[in-house]
């Protein structure tokens, strides 16, 4: 997914919030939380304004990877960016924290 987005950029094919959200979701479903965050960062650096769907996909990727701190950072960033944080956002972040607690 990340490679596909890079190719789109090199070929001057428009990348938008939908393509970035889909790529983050694909990485999340594949258990690739690090790549999901790379795609999220690529979106931000490409001047694509993340929406709550994009943030939720990134939080869910962190949750699956057990990256509770990164999940909370994304949740905080969404709140500070005046995005309307949803039940999905909070549930994924809580689940990430819960998984961390279970490991200890």
C-alpha positions as a Markdown table, in Angstrom:
| # | Residue | x | y | z |
|---|---|---|---|---|
| 1 | Unk | 0.0 | 0.0 | 0.0 |
| 2 | Unk | 2.8 | 2.4 | 0.9 |
| 3 | Unk | 4.7 | 1.6 | -2.3 |
| 4 | Unk | 1.5 | 2.1 | -4.3 |
| 5 | Unk | 1.0 | 5.6 | -2.8 |
| 6 | Unk | 4.6 | 6.5 | -3.6 |
| 7 | Unk | 4.2 | 5.4 | -7.2 |
| 8 | Unk | 1.1 | 7.5 | -7.4 |
| 9 | Unk | 3.1 | 10.5 | -6.2 |
| 10 | Unk | 5.9 | 9.9 | -8.7 |
| 11 | Unk | 3.5 | 9.6 | -11.6 |
| 12 | Unk | 1.6 | 12.7 | -10.5 |
| 13 | Unk | -1.6 | 10.8 | -9.8 |
| 14 | Unk | -3.7 | 12.7 | -7.3 |
| 15 | Unk | -3.6 | 11.2 | -3.8 |
| 16 | Unk | -6.4 | 12.2 | -1.5 |
| 17 | Unk | -7.8 | 11.4 | 1.9 |
| 18 | Unk | -9.7 | 8.4 | 0.5 |
| 19 | Unk | -6.6 | 6.8 | -1.0 |
| 20 | Unk | -4.5 | 7.5 | 2.1 |
| 21 | Unk | -7.3 | 6.1 | 4.4 |
| 22 | Unk | -7.6 | 3.0 | 2.3 |
| 23 | Unk | -3.9 | 2.4 | 2.4 |
| 24 | Unk | -3.8 | 2.9 | 6.2 |
| 25 | Unk | -6.7 | 0.5 | 6.5 |
| 26 | Unk | -5.0 | -2.1 | 4.3 |
| 27 | Unk | -1.8 | -1.9 | 6.4 |
| 28 | Unk | -3.9 | -2.2 | 9.6 |
| 29 | Unk | -5.6 | -5.3 | 8.3 |
| 30 | Unk | -2.3 | -6.8 | 7.3 |
| 31 | Unk | -0.9 | -6.2 | 10.8 |
| 32 | Unk | 1.6 | -3.6 | 9.6 |
| 33 | Unk | 1.1 | -0.9 | 12.1 |
| 34 | Unk | 4.4 | 0.7 | 11.4 |
| 35 | Unk | 3.6 | 1.0 | 7.7 |
| 36 | Unk | 0.2 | 2.4 | 8.6 |
| 37 | Unk | 1.8 | 5.2 | 10.5 |
| 38 | Unk | 4.2 | 5.8 | 7.6 |
| 39 | Unk | 1.2 | 6.2 | 5.3 |
| 40 | Unk | -0.4 | 8.6 | 7.9 |
| 41 | Unk | 2.8 | 10.7 | 8.0 |
| 42 | Unk | 3.0 | 10.7 | 4.2 |
| 43 | Unk | -0.5 | 12.0 | 4.1 |
| 44 | Unk | 0.3 | 14.8 | 6.5 |
| 45 | Unk | 3.5 | 15.7 | 4.6 |
| 46 | Unk | 1.6 | 15.6 | 1.3 |
| 47 | Unk | -0.7 | 18.4 | 2.6 |
| 48 | Unk | -3.6 | 16.0 | 2.8 |
| 49 | Unk | -5.7 | 16.9 | 5.9 |
| 50 | Unk | -6.4 | 13.8 | 7.9 |
| 51 | Unk | -10.1 | 13.2 | 8.8 |
| 52 | Unk | -11.4 | 11.1 | 11.6 |
| 53 | Unk | -11.7 | 8.1 | 9.4 |
| 54 | Unk | -8.0 | 8.3 | 8.6 |
| 55 | Unk | -7.1 | 8.8 | 12.3 |
| 56 | Unk | -9.4 | 5.9 | 13.3 |
| 57 | Unk | -7.6 | 3.6 | 10.9 |
| 58 | Unk | -4.2 | 4.6 | 12.2 |
| 59 | Unk | -5.4 | 4.2 | 15.9 |
| 60 | Unk | -6.8 | 0.7 | 15.0 |
| 61 | Unk | -3.4 | -0.2 | 13.4 |
| 62 | Unk | -1.6 | 0.8 | 16.6 |
| 63 | Unk | -4.2 | -1.1 | 18.6 |
| 64 | Unk | -3.5 | -4.3 | 16.6 |
| 65 | Unk | 0.2 | -3.7 | 17.1 |
| 66 | Unk | -0.1 | -3.2 | 20.8 |
| 67 | Unk | 1.3 | 0.4 | 20.4 |
| 68 | Unk | -0.9 | 2.0 | 23.1 |
| 69 | Unk | 1.3 | 5.1 | 23.4 |
| 70 | Unk | 1.1 | 5.9 | 19.7 |
| 71 | Unk | -2.7 | 5.2 | 19.7 |
| 72 | Unk | -3.0 | 7.8 | 22.5 |
| 73 | Unk | -0.8 | 10.3 | 20.6 |
| 74 | Unk | -3.1 | 10.0 | 17.6 |
| 75 | Unk | -6.2 | 10.4 | 19.7 |
| 76 | Unk | -4.7 | 13.5 | 21.3 |
| 77 | Unk | -3.7 | 14.9 | 17.9 |
| 78 | Unk | -7.2 | 14.3 | 16.6 |
| 79 | Unk | -8.7 | 16.2 | 19.6 |
| 80 | Unk | -6.2 | 19.0 | 19.2 |
| 81 | Unk | -7.0 | 19.3 | 15.5 |
| 82 | Unk | -10.6 | 19.8 | 16.3 |
| 83 | Unk | -11.6 | 16.5 | 14.7 |
| 84 | Unk | -14.8 | 15.1 | 16.1 |
| 85 | Unk | -13.4 | 12.1 | 18.1 |
| 86 | Unk | -15.8 | 9.2 | 17.8 |
| 87 | Unk | -16.6 | 6.1 | 19.8 |
| 88 | Unk | -14.5 | 4.1 | 17.3 |
| 89 | Unk | -11.5 | 6.4 | 18.1 |
| 90 | Unk | -11.8 | 6.0 | 21.8 |
| 91 | Unk | -12.6 | 2.3 | 21.7 |
| 92 | Unk | -9.5 | 1.5 | 19.6 |
| 93 | Unk | -7.3 | 3.6 | 21.9 |
| 94 | Unk | -8.8 | 1.9 | 25.0 |
| 95 | Unk | -8.3 | -1.5 | 23.5 |
| 96 | Unk | -4.7 | -0.7 | 22.8 |
| 97 | Unk | -4.1 | 0.2 | 26.4 |
| 98 | Unk | -6.0 | -2.9 | 27.6 |
| 99 | Unk | -3.8 | -5.1 | 25.5 |
| 100 | Unk | -0.7 | -3.5 | 26.9 |
| 101 | Unk | -2.0 | -4.1 | 30.5 |
| 102 | Unk | -2.7 | -7.8 | 29.6 |
| 103 | Unk | 0.8 | -8.3 | 28.5 |
| 104 | Unk | 2.3 | -7.2 | 31.8 |
